[in-house]
Each structure stands twice: as structure tokens, then as C-alpha cells.
Amino acid sequence: MAALSTPLPSNKSGNANLKVLPASTPITFPIRSSPRTPITKQRPSQSGAETGLFLKRVIGCSTTAFDSHPASRSFAYTAGAAAVVVQLDDNLNITQRFFRARPNAPTWNSASAQLGTLQNTAFLDSRNRLSISLKDIGIGYSPASIATPYSLEDSPSSKTWTARERIKAAACVSFSPDGKFLAVGETGYNPRVLIFTTSRDVPSDIPIGAMAEHTFGVRDVAFSPCSRYLASIGTMNDGFVYIWSLTPAAKGSVVKLHSSNKCTSMVRGIAWMGKNLVTVGTRHVKIWKVDDDPRPVSPNAKVLQGRNAILGPMQDAIMTCVVGISEDKAIVCSEKGDICLIDDGQLRLQKIANAEFGISCITFDADSKSAWVAGRHGNIRALLLKEIVPSTPPISPSSSRSGSPVLPYGNRPANVTAMATMLGHLFTLDSNHSIKIISITKSDEVPVPDRMVRELPAHKDAVLGVRLFPSKFHLDAAFFTWSAGGLVLFWSLEGLNRGEFQVQLEQPVDGDDDIANELKVVRISPEGDFFVSGDKYGVLRVIDAETNICLYAVKAHGGDITDITIHQKEKMNTIVSCARDRTIQVFQQVLDVWTLAQTLDDHTASVSKVLLLEGGSRLLSCSTDRTIVIRELVQKETDGITTSAYIPIRTLITKASPLHMTLVSDSLPHLIVSTTDRQILKFDMNTGKTLHSFKTTDESGDAVVMDCIGLSKERGPGGRRLLAGIATTDKSVRIYDMNGTLIDKEWGHTEGVSDVALLETGSEDNDTDSMIVISTGTDGTIMIWEFNPRNNEGNGSDSSSSSKGDFTATKTPLRKILSKSELVEFTPKPSDKDVITSVASGANSASNSPPRTVKKRNSAYGMNKNMPMAKIPQGIVRTETVRSDSGDSAPPTPLFGTELSAPAPEPRKRIRDRSASPPDPAKMASNRRSSSDNRTRGKSVGMVINTSNDPNSVNALAESLLKSLRAFREGIGGSSKGIKLETLKQLEKELGSASKEIGGGSHKKKSNGTSNGALPNDLVMTQLLDQYSERLLSMIDSRLDEKLHKDPNLKGRGAGLECKSCEELSGEG
């Protein structure tokens, strides 16, 4: 039997795509035994005094990638963009380390080789994010590429990580057998294979190597048993297999591309068998021979040679996993439970056993010389080496307990996706993304799984929110999270699960849409006695916190419930919910009975957030219709029953749709709002004014949309208020101060950030306590960040930035803009002297400047010369109002010279040409109106004015009467036909009475000597009488013409009378 080696189990796959083979690219990095540089001691720890965000703990995993290193008591898995390395102690307590690299993160080897000794520099400080990569120095991207000297001027090292650079998820991990290195493969377009060192002397966010040869994602990575080679294989669209060599050098190690080739099959997993690499997949088992020659003849990478194994009866099987058990043997398992053996010498697949369930993962325990297989529904089975490597033809599995599927005690049914053995325990990762530690016992000297001793639970689907527990909650938990599947989990800050319950999600059978129901919102009451949940179909549930029994369920909305807020009083509890159906529902509990109190439909689009303030007396809501509505609680009592309702009192309008809002404090009526135009606004709810705003930018100038925000408490007399939020634009967690300065930003979630919560510890008077920021992502992970707000007194950079807002030049400029209603109060009323002067200047304006004529636009009828021209009635003179230099309106001035008091043929001849009119002259003449001042145009004629002794009111009344008479004259068109005789008599009587009143008032004023000239009222009424006389003469003339036209016999008589009258007059003269 050949010697056994430490296996590296894995279960990933990939497929093919054509690609140009890259060149052999040497990459240097310092080895573990290199001496420490002084700068490594200057790097602050995560508990140091540096201001910023530090990843403290990760809950859950995002993929099924899993690997272990028994010698260091460590295992690794992926969570978002990070690889989490967990180290165990004797009591199975865990500590976590996180390995992640930004898209523009430098590599340790390139920076150290080019920057020299690194003394008196801050390169090792993880906060300095240099943008140095293999692509920047031209390594490994073309067949003819070679390593060129690095230049700080040519590289974008001065650039920072921007929102345009996508964060890629970690897809696979692998430990080197010597425990010095950790390999991480990324997913997505143009992914990287990152190599980190596990030494604590090197920052965990700076890789020692980054190879970006794959195009469409890395399926799996695996180190060889000698730790000298690293194999990586791409996903289905890539399919390339790369072998990277790690060889020692004089001052470090060199990573270069050893060989590569294209794999045309769909690969599900890879593993090393001695010096050969085995790939398995769909009807595929292939052995790749890695040449151990350190000096290839060609400067480019060599072609990786491979041979397909003969499958025999397994030619239609789908191989899921493989593990090497010796230098020349490996075990391959299929999706149907077949366990096969492959030998490097025979290259023939040989079936040796059947697990009686579908196998998804396999691991090999060299200490007990047994192989463990696991798969569907959590079944686990152990096989001894002497049974799986027989010297005779294959036999049936043993009838011992290990021969039948076993579900360990305490396990919930779930498919096991990855597994490893270490410290006498089994470590499994299942389809629920939960990591379980299972003890092992023996039955008839055959190892069998016993029971689960510890579980690291997680959400198996997208985590959609997080909220803090109130201080009165009965369990020792700090916060709770919920997932789309309806599972609510309680957590401590150490990542321990304290409880859970499942929210019922109803799926309508006869629904028009086949959309799966999801749990959208969960809130807990301020007293901690009940939960309130809302789902995708608009169902609202009230759940008891101790018994987890549903107390009340109602179809509250017709769409997704977006937010819920709760307010509790001694005698009444209030629940307010909002949804995408544009409505807000108010529920009240009276005598342990929940009823609908009010439905609000003030918004015209989806409502995203609701808040109850000031003891429930104010209700705020924001919507995508770009409004924030503030409502006040009013009450009325009817027959001894008090009812309440919310009425809107103010609406705030924003330039972009508000996404989230939070209150500044209970004592100040200030509101912080995040909008879709990438701004944070601060409103005063009492006045509705915007007090402050800033753009959510970073050090590169790129702005992001803050989907969720939270404001810290004010600590101490001079403590800073910090704003924590998440940005789905670049999937980052950000901290701003109230002046808009970015304190720090970090990232870890890959598919999206869903919610954030800010937990503050310590007293409010102490401004040096750290804060905890909890973020959730749709990749199924929960990340706990520690924020240290203390000033860095070592370099004074943070103290200077914190005091930056104390300068007057950095503050917001003061503004006080008076509204039009406020300015009206400052406008003085004109006196009699001012009115006289204004009218006098207006009267003389005709002599000072020529009248401004109004240009007439040619009508469509004027374009046709065949159209008949409209006849102008006699006696009509057009006038226009000329504005004086003082801005007041002057008396009407004749438009065509001096105004005539009687109709005459000469003014009608001097009327300027007009455009042609429609064929109906009478109708067009009746519709014609005189030009007027622009300020009076468009106003209704005959408006009601308060009649008082005020000269201004009398003057306005006279002007209104003048307009009415002018409109009446134009309306009759020079003819009184159709007007009753009684009406004409009454009109004449009223005009005569008005003339007497005006004449008497003018005479009285002149006799009293109260005026030196004509007052504005006398001047206006004098003009009124002149025009009235003109109108009477015109009417008499028109009526005489009409009668003469009807009776020709009267023409001579009329002429005779007229002549006789003239003779009499001349005789009297």
C-alpha cells in the first residue's frame, strides 16, 4: 500500500472556453522566514486607536466552498467577498480572520520589490489603499509579457477605489498542506486567483499574489500535497486549467505559470493524486500530469498533458467529487451514490461500493484510514480503507452500522455540500449555509457520526433586514435578522444564536402571478412583547414574542409592505404600515382587539418609509412621488367615545425621490432624508425649510445612493454625530459626519446590501466608546463592523478633520429670504399727494414721449385678398393706456391723434389699415375690444370693489366703471338695437345722477379749498363724461341713420329741419 497523504477535498467544477495561453510570469513575494520590517509594528490593530471601520465578525456563508487544515486547527469558507478562516481551541471556541482584497489592492510582492525597505512608509497599513496589481506592471496578460520595473509615475497608485470597480465574490478556497498560504478564487468577469499568507506579520487585505488569467470565474482551486503547485480551473464559460508553481528564491519565492490547457467537459471537482491532478464532472474523469521540470524549454507556459480514464459501466454517470488517498490512487463518487476507485497505472474507473444516497462531498481521514461521504438529507457514511481498496474483486458494503446512511442526532434534514475531519470531529457545511460540528464515535471499530455538539447557524437565503432589540427584551440577544423565507433569528454580538421563529408565508394558489411570497419587514414593539411582520402579498401579522403565536393577521395592503412602525401607550397601541400600493394603514389596539383606524392615501406613488414622532402625535411618510407628508393627530369625542385621526398639516417636496429618513433627536424637529439624487438633506419640520444638504461622495469624488441610514447619539458636550448607511451602488458601508465628510467606507457584501443598524455602547457622556455597525446582504451573510470614533493623536489627522467644522469659512452661509406675503406687509400705502403727482405725470407723458402702439398680428383671413374687408362702425376711436415713467397708468390717450368728442368722417379715414376679417363684419365688430394695459389684460370686467371713503377705493371703483362702460359700448357695436327702452331710460337716469354727484363733490372740494387742482377722481369722471357724450352722440347718429334708411321720405324733412335750424341759429347770431 502506498503512503497516504493529507487530502485536500473539494467539490467544484468548470467548463471550457477558447483562450490564448498566457506567458510564464514570475511573481516574487517574501517568504515566511523573512525578517520583520519596522513598519509592521506600526500597523494598528483592529482594537487600536485608529478611526475607521473594522470587520469584527461574519455570520453565514455565501457559497459551498469549504476547506480545512488539521495541523493548525483551522477551516475556511467564503462569505461575500471575503474568505473567513476560523481557528478552534480545545473547547471548540472560534476566532475569525478575514482575507479579502479590493479590486485595486496592491500585491505584497510588487510593492515590496519596488518600494525597497518600506521603512518610514505606511504601505503595510491596511488603511492605505494603493492601487498596484499585476495588470498595472504588465505581468501575465500576454504571451510575450515579462516583468518590467515598477514605476510609481506610470501606475495608478494614487487613485483610490471607486464605485465603478465592482466587488467580486469569493467562490472557492484552499489551504496549502504546510499551512502557510491560502488561495481564494473569485467569480464574475475577469476574476482573480489570490494567494494570501496566513502569517500575522502581513495584512490580511493585501495578497502576496494576484493572477487574473481566468475570464468568467474560478470554479475551484487546490494546492498540491507538496505545497509547490496551485491548480485553478475556470467555470463553464472559461474551462481553462492553470498550474501555478511556487519555487523558493534567494530573497523570497517566485510564483509563475507552469502549464495550462483547455478542459472541454463540465468539471464538478478537482483534487491532487500525488503529483497528478484529477478532474471529474459530467461523464468525465481525467488525469493531468504535471511535469516536475523547473526549467521549461519555452519561455511561455507549457501545455498541460492529460489522459481520460476509461469509465466502463459508469460512462453515463455524473461525477460529483474526488479525493486522493495515496500517490497513485483516488476515490471518485457519483451523483447516484456510486463509490469508485481510480488507479494512475490502469486509468480505469472501478466501482467498489454504493452509499445508497446521492453523494455530494467526500473527505479522507488519514489518522483513522477511513473515507467519509455525505449527501442528500444530511446522510453521512464512513468507509474503512481496507474495504474501499480491496485486493479481490469488489464486494458489497459491510453490514455494520457504517454500511447504512446515518443522520447524526440533533441534525435537521439538509443536503451536506462540504465536509472535513479534524480534532476527532466532523465539520459539515449544508445547503442551509449552516456549519455543524459533529462528534465521532466507534461501533465495532468502525467510525460513525454521533451527535451535533455545536452549530454555526445562518440564513439559507437572502437576509433582508436587521433591527436591534429593546432593553426590555426577555432574551440575552442584541439584534435580530430576517430572511426572505420567513426565518427570524436572534443574535448576540459574538455571533451566537439565541433563538428563532418562523413567520408563516401564505402562497396563493389561484393567483395570477407565480411570484413566491417573501418576508419583507419585521419590527418589534418598544416594550419587546410582540413582533409585527409584513410580506410580499401585503399580509400584516402580529406575533407574540414569548410564544411565537400569531395574535392578529389581516390583508392590509395590495402589494409589498415596505415599512412598519409601532407606538405603545398605556391604554392603546398603534401600528402604522405602508406599502407599494400607495396607501398607509393605521391599526389600533383597544381592549386587546386590533382594528383598522384609518387609511391614508395622500401619496400618488409607492410609500417607502413611515415614522411616528412626539408620542404618536405626528406621523411622517415619504414616497417616491418626491413628497414627505407631515400629519397631526386630532381627536374628537362622540357619545363618550373618543376617536382619533391623522390629518396632513405640511408637505415637503424634494427634487428627487426620498428613500429613507430618520429623526435627529426627540428635542429638535429636524429630519434627515436620503434621496435618489445621491444627497442627504436636513429639514426643519416646523417650517419645511432645508437646513443643510451634502452629496454622499468619497475621496475620489464619486457619489452613491444611500438606501438606508442611521444616526448616532450625541456623546458628550462636543461629541460628533455620525451618520451610518449602506450604498447599493458599490455595496459599501459608509460613515459620514454631519458636515458631509466621509469618515470611512468598507465593503464585504457582494450581491447587495439590504439593511444596516447602529448599536452604541457605553454612556452618552463618554465619547470614546466604540460603536457597532451591523449590515445584512442578499448574499445570505451578516457582517458586524466595529467603528472606533476616537481621535488618532499620533498623527493628528483625525483631530484636524474633526475640528474642521469649527471654522467659520466651512459653515453653511446664512440666508433669510422673505416671501411675497411677507413683503406685502412692508409696502406703504400711497398718499393723496403721491396719487396727484402720479396722475399728472401720466397725463403729460403723451407730450414727453410718443404713444406706444400695439402691433396687430395678421390673421389667417388677411392672407386671402379676395376676402371682403370688415366695415368699421362710425364714431369709434381706439385708445391705449401708456405707462408713465413712475410705473403708474396714464389716462387713456387716443391711438390716432387727438380724441374727438363727436363722430366725424375724418377720424374714420385716418384709422390705419387693419388685417382682413372674416366675412361677418357685425360679429367681428362686436368682438373687437380696445387695447389696454398689460396689468389689466386678462382680468374680468366689473369686479367687485369695497366702496368706502378711501380715495384709493373710489378711484378703483371709477376705473372699474370706466372699463364697464367701454365694454358696453364695444358690445353694442354703435347700435342700440335690441335694448329695451326702459333700460335705456334707467341707464340715462343713473348716468345723470352720477354726473351730478361728481359735479357736486368737485364743487364742494373747490369751495373748501382742499385742492389746488383736479383730483384723480375728478379727472377720471371728466373723461368718463366725455366718452359718455361721445357714445350718446354716436347712438343718436346711428339711430337717425337707421330711421332715414327705413323711410326715404324723411330725408328731405330731416335736411330741411337741419337747414332751418341752421338759419335760425345764424339769425340769432
Sequence and secondary structure as in RCSB ss.txt:
>XXXX:A:sequence
MAALSTPLPSNKSGNANLKVLPASTPITFPIRSSPRTPITKQRPSQSGAETGLFLKRVIGCSTTAFDSHPASRSF
AYTAGAAAVVVQLDDNLNITQRFFRARPNAPTWNSASAQLGTLQNTAFLDSRNRLSISLKDIGIGYSPASIATPY
SLEDSPSSKTWTARERIKAAACVSFSPDGKFLAVGETGYNPRVLIFTTSRDVPSDIPIGAMAEHTFGVRDVAFSP
CSRYLASIGTMNDGFVYIWSLTPAAKGSVVKLHSSNKCTSMVRGIAWMGKNLVTVGTRHVKIWKVDDDPRPVSPN
AKVLQGRNAILGPMQDAIMTCVVGISEDKAIVCSEKGDICLIDDGQLRLQKIANAEFGISCITFDADSKSAWVAG
RHGNIRALLLKEIVPSTPPISPSSSRSGSPVLPYGNRPANVTAMATMLGHLFTLDSNHSIKIISITKSDEVPVPD
RMVRELPAHKDAVLGVRLFPSKFHLDAAFFTWSAGGLVLFWSLEGLNRGEFQVQLEQPVDGDDDIANELKVVRIS
PEGDFFVSGDKYGVLRVIDAETNICLYAVKAHGGDITDITIHQKEKMNTIVSCARDRTIQVFQQVLDVWTLAQTL
DDHTASVSKVLLLEGGSRLLSCSTDRTIVIRELVQKETDGITTSAYIPIRTLITKASPLHMTLVSDSLPHLIVST
TDRQILKFDMNTGKTLHSFKTTDESGDAVVMDCIGLSKERGPGGRRLLAGIATTDKSVRIYDMNGTLIDKEWGHT
EGVSDVALLETGSEDNDTDSMIVISTGTDGTIMIWEFNPRNNEGNGSDSSSSSKGDFTATKTPLRKILSKSELVE
FTPKPSDKDVITSVASGANSASNSPPRTVKKRNSAYGMNKNMPMAKIPQGIVRTETVRSDSGDSAPPTPLFGTEL
SAPAPEPRKRIRDRSASPPDPAKMASNRRSSSDNRTRGKSVGMVINTSNDPNSVNALAESLLKSLRAFREGIGGS
SKGIKLETLKQLEKELGSASKEIGGGSHKKKSNGTSNGALPNDLVMTQLLDQYSERLLSMIDSRLDEKLHKDPNL
KGRGAGLECKSCEELSGEG
>XXXX:A:secstr
         B   B        B   EEE  TTS   HHHHHS  TTSS  EEEEEEEES SSS EEEEGGGTEE
EEEETTEEEEEEE TT  EEEEEE   TT   HHHHHHHHTT TT  TT TTS     TTTTT SSSTT      
 TTTS TT    TTS    EEEEEE TTSSEEEEEE SSS  EEEEE  TTS TTS SEEE   SS EEEEEE T
TSSEEEEEE TTT EEEEEEEEE SSSEEEEEEEEEE  S EEEEEEETTEEEEEEBTEEEEEE    SS SSSB
 EE EEEE B GGGTT BEEEEEE SSSEEEEEETTSEEEEEETTT BEEEEEE SS EEEEEEETTTTEEEEEE
GGG EEEEEHHHHS SSS     SSGGGS B  BT  S  EEEEEEETTEEEEEETTS EEEEEEEEETTEEEEE
EEEEEE   SS EEEEEE  TT SSS SEEEEETTSEEEEE TTS EEEEEE      SS S      EEEEEE 
TTSSEEEEEETT EEEEEETTT  EEEEEE  SS EEEEEEEE SS EEEEEEETTS EEEEEEETTEEEEEEEE
   SS EEEEEEETTTTEEEEEETTTEEEEEEEEEEEETTEEEEEEEEEEEEE SS EEEEEES SSS EEEEEE
TTTEEEEEETTT  EEEEEE B TTS B  EEEEEE    STT   EEEEEETTTTEEEEEETTS EEEEEE  S
S EEEEEEEE S TT S   EEEEEEETTS EEEEEEE    TTT HHHHHHTGGGSGGGS        HHHHHH
T     HHHHHHHHHHHHTHHHHS          GGGG TTS      TT   EE  B TTS B   EETTSS  
SS  HHHHHHS       S HHHHHHH      TTTTT  SS      S HHHHHHHHHHHHHHHHHHHHHHTT 
 TT  HHHHHHHHHHHHHHHHHHHHHHHHHHHHT  SS  HHHHHHHHHHHHHHHHHHHHHHHHHHHHHHH TTH
HHHHHHHHHHHHHHHHHH 
